[in-house]
Amino acid sequence: GLGDVYKRQIDLGVISGRVRASTSGGSIEIEEGGEDVDADTSGGSIRIGKAAGRIVADTSGGSIRIGRGGDTIRADTAGGSITIKEAVEAVDASTAGGSVRVGFAGQPKRDSSLSTSGGNVTVFLTEGLAFNIDASSGVSVDSDFDLEDVRERPGSLEGRLNGGGPDLELSSSGRVRIERL
């Protein structure tokens, strides 16, 4: 494992145990965590290659990029984009100023929420995943998938994908897109 690390910029390679990295204004880069990864900065970007456990990434002013999580992922920034390439469990991703792009490579058991008030939300789903989708947009919602029990209004789309599953809530001031991964 690893204790708390405090410095301007944190750059870590492969860590076998749990990682907790915290800085008051620099960026954080973690190649790989063997268990849970917790990264927190008050003013820089966060990049995490992959983690075997859950990931929490929190910044008040930078972008967040995550490769692959082994459990739930929570990503929160007040001013930047969020990109998560491969999620296999629930994702809670929120930004006040940037786009959100998340790929689901596995079937979550819990609810997910992707939201931005300053950009687009794009979710990429592998074939066969099941969700209750609730998407709302200031512009438009487009889906590559056919949903069941569809309720469509201008700027919003609700329905069940593959019979339904946990909630997938998508909310954006810009466009919302649901694409095949």
C-alpha positions, 0 to 999 in steps of 0.5 A: 500500500501507499500512504498520503502523498503531498506535493505539487505534481504526483506521478506514480507507476504501477502500485500493487496496493491501494493508492491515495494521492492528494495535492493542493494544485498539481496534476496527478498521474497514476499508471496502475493501482492494484486495488482502490485508487483515490485521487484528489487535487484542487486544481490540476488534471487527473489521469489514471491508467487502470485500477483493480478496485474502485476509483475516486477522482476529484478535482476542482479545475482540470480534466479527468482521464481514466482507462479502466476501472475494476469496480465503481468509478466516481469522477468529479470536476468543476472545470474540465472534461471527463473521459472513462474508456472502460467501465465495468461497474457503476459510474458517477461522472459530473463536470460543470464545464466540459464534455463527458465520455464514458465506455461501458465494457461490462454490465453494472449492477448499480445505477450510473449518472453522467452529467455536464452543464457545459458540454456534451455527454457521450456513452459507449455501450458494448452489445447486450448491456441492459439499462433503464435509460433516462437521457435529457439534453439542452440540444438533442438525444441520439441513440444507436440502440432501439429502446423498449417502452420509449418515452420521447420528448424534445430533448429527452429520451427514456426507455429500457435497453435489452429488457432494462437494468440499473438506471443510466442517467444522462444529463447535458446542456449540450448533446447526448449520444448513446453509441455502440462501443 
